[in-house]
Amino acid sequence: MENVHQIARPPVDEDGLTRPHIGDQAAERALLAQCIHHPEQYADAAEVVVTVDFTHPANRLLWDVIGHQIRKGDPTSPIALRAEIEKLGQLRLVAGGTYISAVADEAGGGDAAYFAEIVRTKARVRRVDELAIRLRAQVLTGTANDEELHAEIAGFLRQAAAPASNPFGDRLTPGGSFILDRPETVPALWGHGDQVLWAEGEALLIAGPSGVGKTTVAQQVILASIGVHTGPVLGLPVRRFKRFLYLASDRPQQAARSMARMVGPDDRALLDERLVFWPGPPPSDFIKDPGVLLRLCQAAGADAVCLDSLKDMAGELASEEGGQAINQAIQRTLVEGIEVIGLHHHRKQGGGKESGKEATSLDELYGSTWITAGAGSVVSLWGSAGEPIVSLRHLKQPAGECGPWKLKHDHPVGRTELWHQVDVLALLKLSGATGLTPAALAVSLYPNPKGKPTSSEIEKARRRLDTYVEQGLAVTRKQGSGRTAPSAYFPAFNEQGVLGDDD
């Protein structure tokens, strides 16, 4: 068991140097002690500090759990706090509960708001220190961008100018900055440019029937994001995270076996450091407690979380209440800078059988519409359980549409690769004098038994062709002289008679 004093020591740099100026452990413990013995003082302190102002995970965990107990009207005694932390599976952080008693014994009078001001002041110093390190690193590595540097400094100064007593100051943002100071392309967690499967600050849902590889794909993204795997997933890069929390609520041992195919003994240290599992259902149903997801992530020190799967997070997923609870839990987590992947299912037909056709719209996924409404990206996998070849459709996109693709699972090693995708430029080259119409492209992109694409599919094909026009790879001409004559698309050739600049 960890020593209590080891738990409470100040943070340490990667080079091993202690930097006591960035936190005040004694003030943090005094604040927590006051709230344990005088819970009526918590509200005043909460107007001054937030969870991230504490410098150690044990103190952040205690602060959150004390507030949770107070909101429920439950006691804040060391025994009650220990029981609640045990439900979260985080007793290790508080040395089995002895750290809670040690903090409670430090009560020596005073006012929680007074200690909160000390903690808040140290937090501001720490943020200045962290900003300086980030800016210096960008300069030294040559990745500094003048506009981005100024924007980051300006954003920091706006937050620093917010009154310490204003609990909303850190999130209130001027309208011009919120609307106009945005990157030209969608910041991608998984993807690049216009090809984005998972966007920053927006949840990704991977849906499909049982056995088509939802968990396999999600786990490959997770392993790439924590540095166990290198290289892209499905041809798209994955951004790195510090630590990933995996809620293995649906058959946790199966999830463990799935990931065991993808790693080896040499990966143990990195897995221990950057990946943490919660086996089984969450400690409370999201309907009863939508804040539990955020608290779990904060207790784990995670900046990303995978929900495997959504049906295990709330009891009544098809109800409005269940859908809103799922959405609220995810949005509360996202707004604190913690990214979310959720695994989901298609609707079932009568008799318990999976739907007999591939999902082509969001309303073919199970549960309340609130679930997909709150997601930024929704991907559907389709195929027979256990088969190596499955289809991927991008039902909801944060940027351009990815796919439709055919994927190939290598089941023994748990790897997935793109097996087939429609080459639009190749179709343009083959179109000849007749050109390629959006309707003809839609037939190739979205094949169905009837052979006739929907209006929505034709419009998506048109948008894709328009993208090639914007890139100078295609041109469009009307087929006929009438005002309503349809347009077709043709390859654009350069002076050498070669398609585009790169072909």
Secondary structure by P-SEA (a helix, b strand, c coil): ccccccccccccccccccccccccaaaaaaaaaaaaccccaaaaaaacccccccccaaaaaaaaaaaaaaaacccccaaaaaaaaaaaccccccccaaaaaaaaaccccccaaaaaaaaaaaaaaaaaaaaaaaaaaaaaaccccaaaaaaaaaaaaaaaaccccccccccccccccccccccccccccccccccccccccbbbbbbbcccccaaaaaaaaaaaaacccccccccbbbbbbcbbbbccccaaaaaaaaaaacccccaaaaaaccccccccccccccccccaaaaaaaaaacccbbbcccccccccccccaaaaaaaaaaaaaaaaacbbbbbbbccccccccccccccccccccccccccccccccbbbbbbcccccccbbbbbccccccccccbbbbbccccccccccccccaaaaaaacccccccaaaaaaaacccccccccaaaaaaaaaaaaaaaaaccbbbbbccccccbbbbbbbbbcccccccccc
